[in-house]
């Protein structure tokens, strides 16, 4: 396939996962009307702060810890999802670090690639490559946020580990032929590539009813602090997940 065909497949596969994951190449005619975009080449501090402020106004009762957690999750979810879709469905890796992300009011949805370069290789090679890209991208976001509030690396590392393992579990939903053993091996590769401790693997458990993997996160998104919201099923605070 030509590189353009890989990207078309990526965009199609992304929207099948969720319509919010809407990707395209940059179109100069649309630039003037585009939503605010995040890109590693610029200082995104003000845009991220504006997102954080909108979240605080929508859920003033939830508090600063929730607003920061939600902001971070919104910044990272698309790059992580795209990495998994690219590696396990396309067997190729685009330059995710250099893509733009769109901010839409209180959400981050939509992404733009500016280059058609692709990297090919084994899963292990591609996971190592994307870990370098995403580590640099997420570090830049953390630096942007640190201009107006404290954000600890340990805090973001826990959220990243949970995000990666969540995608491992979702892989089994979209590719049900993948065995638990294979997915656990892949989970270990992802954690090692990001220099995250293997102890996070204990968050993955085999459900006795379905014989499939399920995740009990190490971090809490704190959404239960929002009026009318409850604990997530995979939350470590949930009674069903207490050990």
N, C-alpha and C positions, 0 to 999 in steps of 0.2 A: 504493500500500500504506500501511497505518497503520504507525506507528513500531514497534508491538509485533510486526508481521509481519516487519519488517526484522531485529529482534533474534532472532526465531525462526529466520530464515534464517541469521543469523550463527552462532548456537549449533549449528545443524545442519551448516553448512559447516565450522566449527571441528573438530567431532568426526570429520568425514570426513578431515580432514588428519591428526589424531591424536586418539585417545580421551582423552589427557591434557589436551587443550585443551577442558575441559568448562565451559561458561559458563551463567549463570542470573542472574535478578534476585534481589535480597535477599528472603529469606523470614523474617519475624520469628520464626516458630515454630521455625526451624532455627538461630537465632543462638546459642543456648546450647550447641548440639552441634557448631558449626562448627569446622573446623580453624583454627589461628592465621592471622590475616589481616594482610596488608601493605596499608597505605593511606597516601597522601601526606599526609593531614591529621595524622598522628601520628608520633612518633619510633619508627622501626622498628629502631633500632640493636641492641637486645637480641635481637630475633627473628632478625635477620640474623646476628648473632654466633653464636647457637645453631645456625643452619644451617651456618655455617662450621665450628664445632666438631664437629658430627656428621660432616661430610665428612672432617675431619682424623682422626677415630677410625676411620672406615671404610677410609681409605687413608693410614695414617700414613707409609708409605714415599714418598709422592708429593711432599710438601713444601709449604711455604707458598705458593709461586707458583701451584701447581696449585689449592690450596684456594681462593685468592682468585679465580682465573680462573673456576673452576667456579661459585663463589658468584655472581659477577657475571653470568655467562651465564644462570644459573637465574633471576635477578631480571628479566632483560630479554627472554627469549625469547617469553613470552606476549604482552606488549604489542606487540612487533614483528610477530609472526605475525597478531595480530588487526588491526593496522593494514593489512597487505597484503590480508587476506581482506575487510575492510570496503571498501577502496577499489576493488579489482579485481573483486569479486563482487557487492557490494551497491551500489556507486557512492554510498556514504554513509558518514559517519564518526560513530561514537559518541564520548562523552567518555571516552577511554581513560585519561587522566590521573587521573580520579576513581574508577576501578574498583579493587576489592580483588583481591588475589591470595592464594591459599591455600598455606601451607607444609605439606608432608606429609613428615615425617621429613627425609630427605636430598634432597628434590625440591620444586620449586614447580610445582604443577599445579592448575588450576581457578581461575576468576575470576568475580567478581560485579559487575554493573552496578547502580548505585543511582539512575540517572536515565535516562529514555528519550529525552533530547535527541539529535537527529541534525543533522549538517551536510551540506549537499549542494553540489555544485559540480563543476568540472572536476578531472581528476586532479592537475593542477599546484596548484590551490587546496587540494585535500584533503591532498596531500602536505605542503604548507607548513603547513597547520593542525595536522596530526598531529605534524610535527617540533617545533613549539612545545610541544605537549602532552608528548611523550616526552622532550624535552630537559629540561623542568622536572621530570618524574617521575624520570628517571635522575640528575639533579643531586641530588635529595633522597635517593636511595639512596646516592649517593657521599658525601654529608654524613653519613648514618647510619653508614656504614662507617668514615669518617675519625675517628669517635669512639674507635675501638679499633685501627686500623691505618692505615698510609699507603696511599693509593690515588691514583695519578697520573691526571689527566685524559687525558694522552696514551695511557695504557694502555687506558682505557675507550673512547676514540675509535677505536682500532684494532679493538677487539672489536666495537664498534657498526658500523663500516664493513663488516666481514666478515659480520656478522649481516644487514645490509641486502642485501648482494650475494648472500648465500646464499638469501634469499627471492626475489630476482630470478630466480635459476636455478630454484628450485622452481616459480615461476610458469609456466615453460615446460613443466614436467611436468604441471601441472594444467590449463593452457590452452595446448595444443600449437600452436594456430593463431597465437600471438603470434610475430612474427618476431624474429630476433636484433637487427635494427636498432632495432625498437621497444623492446625490452627494454633495450638499451644507452642509449637516450634516457631511459627511465624511471629507470635506474640513476643517470644524471647528475642528474636532478631530485632524487632522494633524497639523494644526497651533498651537493648544493648547499643543500638545505633544512636540513640539519644542519650546514652550514658545514664539511664534510669535504672535503679536497683531491681534485681530479679524478684525481690520480695513482692513486687506488684503482681506477679503471676498468681499469687494466692487469691487475688480478687476474682479470678476466673474459676468458676465451679461447674461441675456437671450436674445439670438438673435431673433428678431421679425420675421425673415424670416424662420428660421429653428426650432424655439422654443427649441433650445438646448443651453447649456452654451457656452459662449465664454470668452476668457481671454484678458484683457487689462493689461499688466504687469505694475508694479510700477518701474521697472528698465529697462534700455536700454542696450542692448548688445554691442552697438556702432559699429556694423558691417557696418553701412552706411559710416563709415570713411575709409573703404577699397575701393580701386579703383574699380569701376564697381558694387558696391553693393548698395542696397537701404534699406530703413526702413522696418523692418518686419511688417506684418499685425497686430500683437498684440502689437506693440511698443507704449508706451505712447506718443512718439513724432509724430506718424503718424497722418496726418490731420483728418482721419476718426475717430480717437479716442479722439479727443479734446472735452472736455465737456464745 
